[in-house]
Amino acid sequence: MLIVNLIGDQRARLRHPGGGVHQSVGAQLGRQPTPSSMARAEQKAGSNYQAALTRAQALDNQNKPACKKAVRKLKALVGM
């Protein structure tokens, strides 16, 4: 059930972006990322997110207490 709530929260944040999202120091220095660095970052973020989500879902399905820790990691990955 924790995972269902987390996914719902994420979808709501996607519909209303900008709330609570912090800008990195690098973003404030006036340098722009290259297309290839953006692609690498997106790929890494996507694979990290998918692995964390899969783990959290498995723990949630087994009613394991470690699910809460996995959900905290997911929230950290998406900035919640």
C-alpha positions as CSV (number, residue, x, y, z in Angstrom):
1,M,0.0,0.0,0.0
2,L,2.9,2.4,0.6
3,I,4.0,2.0,-3.0
4,V,0.5,2.9,-4.3
5,N,0.5,6.1,-2.2
6,L,4.0,7.0,-3.4
7,I,3.1,6.5,-7.0
8,G,0.0,8.6,-6.6
9,D,2.0,11.4,-4.9
10,Q,4.5,11.3,-7.8
11,R,1.8,11.6,-10.4
12,A,0.3,14.5,-8.6
13,R,3.7,16.3,-8.5
14,L,4.1,15.7,-12.3
15,R,0.7,17.4,-12.9
16,H,1.8,20.4,-10.7
17,P,5.6,20.7,-11.1
18,G,7.7,23.2,-9.3
19,G,6.5,22.8,-5.8
20,G,9.4,22.1,-3.5
21,V,12.0,21.4,-6.2
22,H,15.4,22.7,-5.3
23,Q,17.9,24.0,-7.8
24,S,21.4,22.7,-7.6
25,V,24.4,25.0,-7.2
26,G,25.7,23.9,-10.6
27,A,22.4,25.1,-12.1
28,Q,23.0,28.6,-10.7
29,L,26.5,29.0,-12.1
30,G,25.3,29.9,-15.6
31,R,26.7,26.7,-17.3
32,Q,24.4,24.6,-19.4
33,P,24.5,20.8,-19.6
34,T,25.4,19.2,-22.8
35,P,22.9,16.9,-24.6
36,S,25.1,13.9,-23.9
37,S,25.5,14.7,-20.2
38,M,21.7,15.1,-19.9
39,A,21.2,11.8,-21.6
40,R,23.6,10.1,-19.3
41,A,22.0,11.7,-16.2
42,E,18.5,10.7,-17.4
43,Q,19.5,7.1,-18.1
44,K,21.2,6.8,-14.7
45,A,18.3,8.4,-12.8
46,G,15.8,6.2,-14.7
47,S,17.7,3.0,-13.9
48,N,18.2,3.9,-10.2
49,Y,14.6,4.8,-9.9
50,Q,13.4,1.6,-11.5
51,A,15.6,-0.5,-9.4
52,A,14.4,1.2,-6.2
53,L,10.8,1.0,-7.2
54,T,11.1,-2.7,-8.0
55,R,12.7,-3.4,-4.6
56,A,10.1,-1.4,-2.8
57,Q,7.2,-3.1,-4.6
58,A,8.7,-6.6,-3.8
59,L,9.1,-5.7,-0.1
60,D,5.6,-4.2,0.0
61,N,4.1,-7.3,-1.6
62,Q,5.8,-9.4,1.1
63,N,4.7,-7.1,3.9
64,K,8.3,-6.6,5.0
65,P,9.1,-3.7,7.3
66,A,12.1,-2.8,5.1
67,C,9.5,-1.4,2.6
68,K,9.4,1.8,4.6
69,K,13.2,2.3,4.1
70,A,12.8,1.5,0.4
71,V,10.0,4.1,0.1
72,R,12.2,6.7,1.8
73,K,14.9,6.0,-0.8
74,L,12.4,6.4,-3.6
75,K,11.2,9.7,-2.2
76,A,14.7,10.9,-2.0
77,L,15.3,9.9,-5.6
78,V,12.3,12.0,-6.8
79,G,12.8,14.9,-4.4
80,M,9.9,14.3,-2.1
